Amino acid sequence: EAQVTQNPRYLITVTGKKLTVTCSQNMNHEYMSWYRQDPGLGLRQIYYSMNVEVTDKGDVPEGYKVSRKEKRNFPLILESPSPNQTSLYFCASSLYTSGSWNTQYFGPGTRLTVL
Amino acid sequence: DQQVKQNSPSLSVQEGRISILNCDYTNSMFDYFLWYKKYPAEGPTFLISISSIKDKNEDGRFTVFLNKSAKHLSLHIVPSQPGDSAVYFCAAKTGGTGGFKTIFGAGTRLFVKA
C-alpha cells in the first residue's frame, strides 16, 4: 500500500529541547515536502526536497532544518523549538516527471505543542 | 502577502446540486494548480490538478477550470454528495528556475446537506 508515515503523531515538548519528526514514503518518490497547518492560514510549506541531498526552502523555513540522506526519508528537525512552532505538521511526497506533477500523498500529520 | 486566496471560508450546498469552489492567485510564475480535500484528523487527499497550459480538466464528478488572464481557478463538483463535506484547499506550484515551491490557500469548508 502506497503511504507516507510520520512519527510521532502527537508530541508535547518544552522550549529549547531539540526534536525530530520522521517522515518516510514507500513509493520511490523524488519530491518530498514538509508543511505546517495553522488556523486561517491553510498549509504553508517549510522545506522541500527534489531528490537525495537536494533540499530547498519553502515559505516558512525559519527555525527548521531538514535532511535527505535517503530517498525514502525526510526528517524535520527543530533545533530549539519555540511556542510559535506549535502547529499541525504534514509530510508529503510526489512524483515529478517532465513538467507534470503526479498525485501528492500526505502523511497523517503530527500535532506538536511547544510549552 | 497571500499569493493564493480562497475568499470563501465556507460554502453550503444541497445534495445533488453543483458545488463551485473558487481560488485566486497573484503570481504569474505558477505553472501547476491542484485541489485537495481534507477531513478532520487526516492528511489532505489529492483531488485533481491542471497545468497552466490548459483551461479545463475533468475527472468524474470533479472539474477544474483555469482562467489565466483573470488568475482564477474553480473546482466544480457535480452532483454534490454528503461525503464531499470537507475542507478544500487550492494549491499552486512554481517550477524550473523559480524553485519547486507549493503555495496553499487558506481553504474552504464545504457542507453538503442531505
Contacts between the chains, C-beta under 8 A, distances in Angstrom:
chain1	res1	chain2	res2	distance
A	4	B	43	7.5
A	31	B	100	6.9
A	33	B	102	6.6
A	35	B	102	8.0
A	35	B	104	7.5
A	40	B	106	5.9
A	41	B	106	6.0
A	42	B	4	8.0
A	42	B	6	7.7
A	42	B	89	6.0
A	42	B	104	4.3
A	42	B	105	5.4
A	42	B	106	4.2
A	42	B	107	5.2
A	43	B	44	7.2
A	43	B	89	6.6
A	43	B	91	7.7
A	43	B	104	4.2
A	44	B	104	7.0
A	45	B	101	6.0
A	45	B	102	5.2
A	45	B	103	7.2
A	45	B	104	7.7
A	48	B	100	6.2
A	48	B	101	7.0
A	48	B	102	7.3
A	50	B	100	6.1
A	56	B	99	5.7
A	56	B	100	7.3
A	58	B	101	5.8
A	58	B	102	7.4
A	59	B	101	6.9
A	59	B	103	6.8
A	90	B	43	5.4
A	90	B	44	7.2
A	92	B	43	7.5
A	92	B	44	8.0
A	96	B	100	7.4
A	99	B	31	7.7
A	99	B	51	7.7
A	99	B	95	6.8
A	100	B	32	8.0
A	100	B	51	7.0
A	101	B	32	5.2
A	101	B	34	7.1
A	101	B	49	6.3
A	101	B	93	6.3
A	103	B	46	4.6
A	104	B	34	7.1
A	104	B	36	7.9
A	104	B	46	5.4
A	105	B	46	7.4
A	106	B	36	7.9
A	106	B	43	3.2
A	106	B	44	4.9
A	106	B	45	7.2
A	107	B	43	5.4
A	108	B	41	7.9
A	108	B	42	6.4
A	108	B	43	5.4
A	109	B	41	7.6
A	109	B	42	7.5
A	109	B	43	5.6
